[in-house]
């Protein structure tokens, strides 16, 4: 039937509607490219059998699944609520998901009805009720009804956060409000959305952080950095140099020693030390959180993290203990 190291049967006494579900990938035979996807609960018990060709994480009560090479969506009971007929995975956010017709994208609702027929080359995820769109030449913004609230006019754009969004015009980045009025005049070489009250911007190939008034809270001093999450951001001092972690004052509290920038999630971050190939987890003090080296790792979410080794795919808890484990699969 299907192979698994610790596969559990569906617990008929468990109500899947009352718990978070996690996608699992179960190998069929010896090839890591041949697998089926299902879902487990937080205890590692399978509640939706692995019968799909692929599956994505639940969001807003729906998860995208693949059958016969096409994507649809199921609810937490495993019932198909949107038939598998789409070329894109249906990742719902703010009650909508993108779908594709040829090279153009549109929007569908949770019941599969069309909100916006495909007309844009790209649509971002919705934040604060708006998403940026690209018509192939310029960027603008639409609302959840698919209406253009800011017609395409900008050279590039990012998502709204704190009711302002970074956009590029005449080669420089600034920030606009929901009426398309400048809140922070364009003066940056690059700019990203606000996160935790700060936005990362680039000036003369150095990155720093500004506040909502456009003043620098952390002067541009880094070769690269990521956004702040829980008061922590990864950053590097030198181009192609190692990454460490800074606090909201811009000071390194974990010195650069890692080759890829990462985020902390639930107090842990997967890192790859310079000179090494595998990842391990550190805590906010920079100490290794538990034994274990991984080929790949995702973020922790509600206590669990999906990881892979050369031999296994698993979900681990904050102690590094496997809640569910199966043979390694090679997902595209």
C-alpha positions in Angstrom: 0.0 0.0 0.0 2.3 2.8 1.2 5.5 2.8 3.2 6.2 4.8 6.4 8.4 4.4 9.4 5.9 5.6 12.0 2.6 5.9 10.1 -0.4 5.8 12.4 -4.0 5.0 11.4 -6.7 7.5 11.4 -8.1 7.9 14.9 -11.9 7.9 14.3 -12.4 9.5 17.7 -10.5 12.6 16.8 -12.3 15.5 15.2 -10.0 17.0 12.5 -12.0 20.2 12.6 -10.7 21.0 16.0 -7.0 20.7 15.4 -4.2 22.0 13.2 -3.2 19.7 10.4 0.2 19.3 8.8 1.0 17.9 5.3 3.0 14.6 5.3 4.7 13.0 2.3 4.9 9.2 2.2 7.2 7.4 -0.2 5.8 4.8 -2.6 8.5 2.1 -3.2 12.2 3.0 -3.4 12.2 6.2 -5.5 12.2 9.4 -3.4 10.4 11.1 -6.3 7.4 8.7 -6.0 5.2 9.6 -3.0 1.7 10.5 -1.9 0.6 13.3 0.4 -1.8 13.3 3.3 -2.2 15.2 6.6 -1.5 14.5 10.3 -2.5 16.2 13.5 -0.1 17.7 16.1 0.3 14.3 17.7 1.6 12.7 14.5 -1.6 10.7 13.8 -2.8 10.6 10.2 -6.2 12.1 9.9 -6.3 12.5 6.1 -4.9 9.5 4.3 -2.0 10.0 1.9 -3.8 9.7 -1.4 -2.9 12.9 -3.1 0.0 13.5 -5.6 1.1 16.5 -3.6 -0.3 18.8 -0.9 0.4 22.2 0.8 -0.1 23.6 4.2 -3.6 24.4 5.5 -4.5 28.1 5.4 -7.8 29.6 6.4 -9.3 26.1 6.7 -8.3 24.9 3.2 -5.3 23.1 1.9 -4.3 22.8 -1.8 -3.9 19.2 -3.0 -2.9 17.8 -6.4 -4.6 15.0 -8.4 -3.9 14.0 -12.0 -1.4 16.9 -12.2 -4.0 19.5 -11.3 -4.6 21.5 -8.1 -7.7 21.9 -6.0 -8.5 22.4 -2.3 -9.8 20.3 0.6 -11.3 21.2 3.9 -10.1 19.7 7.2 -12.3 16.6 6.8 -10.4 15.8 3.6 -13.4 16.6 1.3 -12.7 18.3 -2.0 -14.3 21.8 -1.9 -12.6 23.0 -5.1 -12.1 20.3 -7.8 -8.6 19.6 -9.0 -8.5 21.5 -12.2 -6.0 24.3 -11.7 -2.4 24.6 -12.8 -1.4 26.6 -9.7 -1.5 25.5 -6.1 -4.4 27.3 -4.4 -2.9 29.2 -1.4 -5.7 31.0 0.3 -5.0 34.3 2.0 -7.7 36.9 3.1 -10.3 34.5 1.6 -8.9 34.4 -1.9 -6.4 32.5 -3.9 -4.7 33.0 -7.3 -5.4 30.9 -10.3 -3.9 30.9 -13.8 -5.1 30.9 -17.4 -2.1 30.7 -19.7 0.4 33.3 -18.5 -2.2 35.5 -16.7 -3.5 35.4 -13.2 -6.9 36.0 -11.5 -8.6 35.4 -8.2 -11.0 32.8 -6.9 -13.0 32.6 -3.6 -13.1 29.8 -1.1 -16.0 28.2 -2.8 -14.1 28.2 -6.2 -16.1 31.0 -7.7 -14.2 33.5 -9.8 -13.7 36.9 -8.3 -11.3 38.3 -10.9 -10.8 36.7 -14.3 -7.1 36.4 -15.2 -5.7 39.7 -16.5 -2.4 40.3 -14.6 1.0 38.9 -15.2 1.6 38.8 -11.4 -0.5 39.3 -8.2 1.1 39.4 -4.8 -0.4 38.0 -1.6 -3.0 40.3 0.0 -2.0 42.3 3.0 -4.3 44.7 4.7 -6.9 44.1 2.0 -4.7 45.0 -0.9 -2.3 43.3 -3.3 0.0 44.7 -5.8 -0.4 43.7 -9.5 1.8 43.8 -12.5 0.2 44.3 -16.0 3.5 43.5 -17.7 4.6 47.1 -17.7 3.7 48.8 -14.5 2.6 48.0 -11.0 -0.6 49.0 -9.2 -2.9 47.7 -6.4 -6.3 45.9 -6.3 -8.7 45.1 -3.4 -10.3 41.8 -2.5 -13.0 42.3 -5.1 -10.4 42.6 -7.8 -11.0 46.3 -8.3 -8.0 48.6 -9.1 -7.8 51.0 -6.2 -4.4 52.3 -7.4 -4.1 51.8 -11.2 -0.8 50.5 -12.6 1.6 53.5 -12.6 4.8 52.5 -10.7 7.9 50.8 -11.9 7.8 48.2 -9.1 5.9 47.7 -5.8 5.8 45.7 -2.6 2.9 44.8 -0.2 1.2 47.2 2.1 2.0 47.1 5.8 1.0 49.7 8.4 -1.2 51.3 5.6 1.8 52.2 3.5 3.6 50.4 0.7 7.1 50.7 -0.9 7.0 51.6 -4.6 9.6 52.6 -7.2 9.3 55.6 -9.5 12.0 57.1 -11.6 14.5 54.6 -10.3 14.0 55.4 -6.6 11.9 53.8 -3.9 9.6 55.5 -1.5 6.4 54.8 0.4 2.8 55.6 -0.5 -0.5 55.5 1.4 -3.7 53.8 0.2 -4.6 56.9 -1.8 -1.2 56.7 -3.7 0.1 59.8 -1.9 3.7 59.9 -0.9 4.2 59.3 2.8 8.0 58.9 2.5 9.5 60.5 -0.6 11.4 58.2 -3.0 15.1 58.3 -2.1 16.1 54.7 -1.6 17.8 52.3 -4.0 15.7 49.5 -2.6 12.9 49.2 0.0 10.8 46.5 1.6 7.5 46.5 3.5 7.4 47.5 7.2 7.7 44.7 9.8 7.4 45.4 13.5 7.5 49.1 12.9 10.7 49.1 10.8 11.4 48.8 7.1 14.7 47.8 5.6 16.0 50.0 2.8 19.2 50.2 0.8 21.3 53.3 0.1 24.6 53.1 -1.8 24.6 49.3 -1.5 24.2 49.3 2.3 21.1 48.2 4.1 19.5 49.8 7.2 16.1 50.4 8.8 13.7 53.3 8.8 10.7 54.2 11.0 7.3 55.1 9.7 8.4 58.8 9.3 11.3 57.8 7.0 14.0 58.5 9.6 16.8 56.0 10.0 16.4 53.9 13.2 19.4 51.8 12.1 21.8 53.5 9.7 22.7 51.7 6.5 25.7 49.6 7.5 25.0 46.0 6.4 25.7 44.3 3.1 22.4 42.5 3.5 19.7 41.9 6.1 16.2 40.4 6.4 13.1 41.8 8.1 12.7 41.9 11.9 10.6 39.1 13.4 10.2 39.1 17.2 12.8 41.8 17.5 15.4 39.8 15.6 16.8 40.1 12.1 19.7 38.3 10.3 22.3 40.5 8.8 25.8 40.4 7.2 28.6 43.0 7.4 30.3 42.1 4.2 29.0 41.2 0.7 29.0 37.4 0.4 30.1 37.4 4.1 28.6 35.3 6.9 25.3 36.2 8.5 24.5 36.8 12.2 21.6 38.2 14.1 20.9 41.8 15.2 18.5 43.3 17.7 16.3 46.3 17.1 19.2 48.6 18.0 21.2 47.2 15.1 23.7 45.4 17.4 24.9 41.8 16.7 23.9 39.6 19.6 24.8 36.5 17.6 28.0 37.1 15.6 28.1 36.4 11.9 29.0 32.7 11.4 26.3 31.4 9.0 26.2 31.2 5.2 22.4 31.7 4.7 20.1 34.3 6.2 17.2 32.8 8.3 14.4 33.9 10.5 13.8 32.8 14.1 10.5 31.1 14.7 9.2 30.2 18.1 12.7 31.0 19.5 14.6 28.7 17.2 16.4 29.2 13.9 17.9 26.6 11.4 21.4 27.7 10.4 24.3 26.5 8.3 27.7 27.2 9.8 30.4 28.5 7.4 32.3 25.5 6.1 29.4 23.0 6.7 26.7 21.6 4.4 24.0 20.7 6.9 21.7 22.7 9.1 21.2 22.7 12.8 19.0 24.7 15.2 20.2 27.4 17.5 18.3 29.3 20.2 18.3 33.1 20.7 21.5 32.8 22.7 23.3 31.3 19.7 23.7 27.9 21.3 22.8 24.7 19.5 19.3 23.9 20.7 19.5 20.1 20.3 21.4 17.5 18.5 20.6 16.8 14.9 21.8 17.9 11.4 19.4 18.4 8.5 19.4 18.6 4.8 16.6 21.1 4.9 14.3 22.7 7.5 11.2 24.9 7.5 10.1 27.3 10.2 8.5 26.1 13.4 4.7 26.7 13.5 2.6 25.8 16.5 5.3 23.7 18.0 6.3 21.6 15.0 8.8 22.0 12.1 9.2 19.9 9.0 12.8 18.8 8.4 14.6 16.4 6.1 17.8 14.4 6.3 19.5 12.2 3.6 17.3 9.4 4.7 14.1 10.8 6.3 11.4 13.4 6.1 10.0 14.3 9.6 8.2 16.7 11.9 10.2 17.6 15.0 9.2 19.4 18.2 11.2 22.0 20.1 13.4 19.3 21.6 14.3 17.9 18.3 12.1 14.8 18.9 10.4 13.3 15.9 6.6 13.4 16.1 6.2 11.8 12.7 8.9 10.4 10.4 9.0 8.7 7.0 11.6 7.9 4.3 13.0 10.9 2.5 11.0 12.3 -0.5 12.2 14.6 -3.2 9.4 17.2 -3.7 9.7 19.6 -6.6 
